[in-house]
């Protein structure tokens, strides 16, 4: 296989950077306005690209929306695999996993808001495209969590119960926290006192430790 020339490598780097900048802008616009009210023109303007340049990277608005989920989903799973390879004790690993998931959505708060928006929106055929895009990641995440819980049960450190059900319960708890996390929701719940992350992690411990 012929090695790319330095010029080709520079062009590929510029293309990757441009694509990333458009996705960043799209995350912000979709998170603020929702899918239906967001416009390619506004996304392009925020990223300082023409509408034609946006379409040179993405087929249409649906494609741009789905690619956001594919990008962040890939990053999320990579981080999750790395964390679970650390070899910590299962109970500690589960607590670290909850902390990682909260921090991921805080670091990518626009995506967190977009994810919450999309969860409650009617997206028609686009919803099926998103489900297909993230389906493999979701299945892998549940399998990894169930495996961790099973290992903890075998060591007598995590509570008894169907590991697959407990894996989904774990994700449900984290999702419930994220839905009220002021860093992600950007003050969408005024007048409520946010639960500190440490207090939530203590609930995770109390729920899953044997």
PAKOLSE-406912 format. One record per residue (C-alpha): residue in three letters; z, y, x. Coordinates in nm, 3 decimals, padded with zeros to 5 digits. Example, Ala and Ser with C-alpha at 12.3 -4.5 7.8 and 13.67 -1.06 7.14 Angstrom:
BEGIN
    aa         z         y         x
   ALA    00.780   -00.450    01.230
   SER    00.714   -00.106    01.367
END
This chain:
BEGIN
    aa         z         y         x
   UNK    00.000    00.000    00.000
   UNK   -00.104    00.337    00.143
   UNK    00.182    00.574    00.209
   UNK    00.147    00.906    00.019
   UNK    00.053    01.203    00.233
   UNK    00.306    01.481    00.289
   UNK    00.101    01.700    00.057
   UNK    00.115    01.435   -00.215
   UNK    00.489    01.399   -00.165
   UNK    00.537    01.775   -00.203
   UNK    00.325    01.777   -00.519
   UNK    00.528    01.489   -00.666
   UNK    00.854    01.670   -00.583
   UNK    00.728    01.986   -00.754
   UNK    00.624    01.785   -01.059
   UNK    00.961    01.614   -01.078
   UNK    01.142    01.947   -01.047
   UNK    00.924    02.106   -01.315
   UNK    00.979    01.813   -01.550
   UNK    01.354    01.829   -01.492
   UNK    01.362    02.205   -01.560
   UNK    01.176    02.158   -01.888
   UNK    01.414    01.880   -01.993
   UNK    01.714    02.101   -01.908
   UNK    01.575    02.381   -02.123
   UNK    01.492    02.141   -02.406
   UNK    01.846    02.000   -02.400
   UNK    01.985    02.349   -02.448
   UNK    01.745    02.454   -02.723
   UNK    01.772    02.127   -02.916
   UNK    02.152    02.134   -02.883
   UNK    02.172    02.488   -03.023
   UNK    01.907    02.467   -03.293
   UNK    01.860    02.101   -03.373
   UNK    01.532    01.915   -03.354
   UNK    01.361    02.066   -03.658
   UNK    01.427    02.433   -03.574
   UNK    01.353    02.405   -03.201
   UNK    01.011    02.520   -03.085
   UNK    00.810    02.416   -02.780
   UNK    00.731    02.783   -02.719
   UNK    01.102    02.869   -02.688
   UNK    01.168    02.569   -02.464
   UNK    00.879    02.667   -02.239
   UNK    00.992    03.029   -02.223
   UNK    01.345    02.931   -02.127
   UNK    01.214    02.704   -01.851
   UNK    00.959    02.975   -01.753
   UNK    00.660    02.754   -01.832
   UNK    00.369    02.811   -02.066
   UNK    00.332    02.598   -02.375
   UNK    00.029    02.434   -02.213
   UNK    00.235    02.345   -01.906
   UNK    00.501    02.179   -02.125
   UNK    00.231    01.971   -02.290
   UNK    00.103    01.866   -01.949
   UNK    00.433    01.683   -01.899
   UNK    00.517    01.572   -02.254
   UNK    00.296    01.447   -02.535
   UNK    00.468    01.644   -02.812
   UNK    00.809    01.759   -02.934
   UNK    00.906    01.404   -03.034
   UNK    00.828    01.278   -02.684
   UNK    01.028    01.559   -02.523
   UNK    01.327    01.482   -02.746
   UNK    01.317    01.110   -02.668
   UNK    01.275    01.171   -02.294
   UNK    01.602    01.366   -02.294
   UNK    01.782    01.055   -02.421
   UNK    01.603    00.833   -02.171
   UNK    01.697    01.056   -01.877
   UNK    02.065    01.093   -01.964
   UNK    02.091    00.731   -02.074
   UNK    01.966    00.616   -01.736
   UNK    02.214    00.842   -01.556
   UNK    02.499    00.725   -01.777
   UNK    02.428    00.357   -01.717
   UNK    02.391    00.407   -01.343
   UNK    02.732    00.574   -01.330
   UNK    02.887    00.304   -01.546
   UNK    02.753    00.024   -01.326
   UNK    02.881    00.198   -01.014
   UNK    03.228    00.244   -01.163
   UNK    03.255   -00.117   -01.278
   UNK    03.156   -00.238   -00.931
   UNK    03.465   -00.076   -00.777
   UNK    03.674   -00.388   -00.830
   UNK    03.982   -00.224   -00.981
   UNK    04.229   -00.411   -01.202
   UNK    04.080   -00.449   -01.554
   UNK    04.332   -00.222   -01.732
   UNK    04.285    00.051   -01.473
   UNK    03.909    00.000   -01.485
   UNK    03.908    00.046   -01.863
   UNK    04.103    00.369   -01.834
   UNK    03.865    00.492   -01.562
   UNK    03.570    00.399   -01.782
   UNK    03.702    00.611   -02.068
   UNK    03.760    00.898   -01.826
   UNK    03.408    00.861   -01.685
   UNK    03.249    00.871   -02.030
   UNK    03.441    01.183   -02.130
   UNK    03.354    01.354   -01.802
   UNK    02.986    01.259   -01.829
   UNK    02.949    01.435   -02.164
   UNK    03.149    01.733   -02.036
   UNK    02.926    01.762   -01.730
   UNK    02.619    01.742   -01.954
   UNK    02.767    01.938   -02.244
   UNK    02.429    02.036   -02.388
   UNK    02.338    01.669   -02.412
   UNK    02.679    01.598   -02.563
   UNK    02.617    01.856   -02.835
   UNK    02.264    01.728   -02.884
   UNK    02.394    01.371   -02.914
   UNK    02.649    01.477   -03.177
   UNK    02.383    01.677   -03.363
   UNK    02.136    01.388   -03.361
   UNK    02.403    01.146   -03.484
   UNK    02.445    01.345   -03.803
   UNK    02.085    01.456   -03.857
   UNK    01.803    01.309   -04.061
   UNK    01.524    01.254   -03.810
   UNK    01.295    01.012   -03.991
   UNK    01.061    00.819   -03.762
   UNK    01.206    00.999   -03.461
   UNK    01.538    00.825   -03.521
   UNK    01.367    00.489   -03.472
   UNK    01.210    00.612   -03.147
   UNK    01.553    00.718   -03.018
   UNK    01.706    00.386   -03.123
   UNK    01.438    00.200   -02.928
   UNK    01.484    00.430   -02.627
   UNK    01.860    00.381   -02.602
   UNK    01.890    00.033   -02.752
   UNK    01.880   -00.155   -02.422
   UNK    02.135    00.081   -02.269
   UNK    02.370    00.041   -02.562
   UNK    02.344   -00.338   -02.549
   UNK    02.411   -00.340   -02.174
   UNK    02.705   -00.101   -02.210
   UNK    02.866   -00.318   -02.477
   UNK    02.810   -00.631   -02.269
   UNK    02.966   -00.470   -01.960
   UNK    03.266   -00.352   -02.159
   UNK    03.311   -00.691   -02.324
   UNK    03.292   -00.860   -01.983
   UNK    03.560   -00.628   -01.846
   UNK    03.784   -00.692   -02.145
   UNK    03.734   -01.067   -02.116
   UNK    03.834   -01.055   -01.749
   UNK    04.146   -00.860   -01.840
   UNK    04.235   -01.111   -02.108
   UNK    04.193   -01.399   -01.864
   UNK    04.441   -01.228   -01.631
   UNK    04.682   -01.159   -01.916
   UNK    04.646   -00.782   -01.871
   UNK    04.448   -00.684   -02.180
   UNK    04.519   -00.764   -02.543
   UNK    04.381   -01.071   -02.718
   UNK    04.088   -01.045   -02.955
   UNK    03.713   -01.085   -02.969
   UNK    03.586   -00.902   -02.656
   UNK    03.269   -00.788   -02.833
   UNK    03.469   -00.632   -03.117
   UNK    03.715   -00.472   -02.874
   UNK    03.425   -00.332   -02.668
   UNK    03.294   -00.155   -02.977
   UNK    03.643   -00.037   -03.067
   UNK    03.674    00.113   -02.718
   UNK    03.346    00.302   -02.759
   UNK    03.452    00.416   -03.105
   UNK    03.773    00.566   -02.967
   UNK    03.587    00.750   -02.692
   UNK    03.327    00.879   -02.939
   UNK    03.601    01.006   -03.170
   UNK    03.755    01.201   -02.883
   UNK    03.418    01.344   -02.776
   UNK    03.349    01.464   -03.130
   UNK    03.653    01.694   -03.106
   UNK    03.636    01.775   -02.735
   UNK    03.614    02.158   -02.714
   UNK    03.412    02.138   -02.392
   UNK    03.138    01.948   -02.576
   UNK    03.166    02.098   -02.924
   UNK    03.185    02.456   -02.787
   UNK    03.461    02.563   -03.024
   UNK    03.314    02.400   -03.335
   UNK    03.667    02.311   -03.453
   UNK    03.854    02.647   -03.453
   UNK    04.225    02.642   -03.518
   UNK    04.276    02.288   -03.394
   UNK    04.477    02.208   -03.083
   UNK    04.263    01.988   -02.853
   UNK    04.416    01.665   -02.729
   UNK    04.448    01.661   -02.348
   UNK    04.240    01.396   -02.176
   UNK    04.552    01.240   -02.023
   UNK    04.707    01.197   -02.368
   UNK    04.391    01.028   -02.494
   UNK    04.381    00.795   -02.195
   UNK    04.741    00.697   -02.274
   UNK    04.622    00.596   -02.622
   UNK    04.350    00.381   -02.462
   UNK    04.616    00.214   -02.248
   UNK    04.845    00.153   -02.545
   UNK    04.558    00.012   -02.751
   UNK    04.418   -00.232   -02.498
   UNK    04.695   -00.334   -02.259
   UNK    04.861   -00.668   -02.328
END
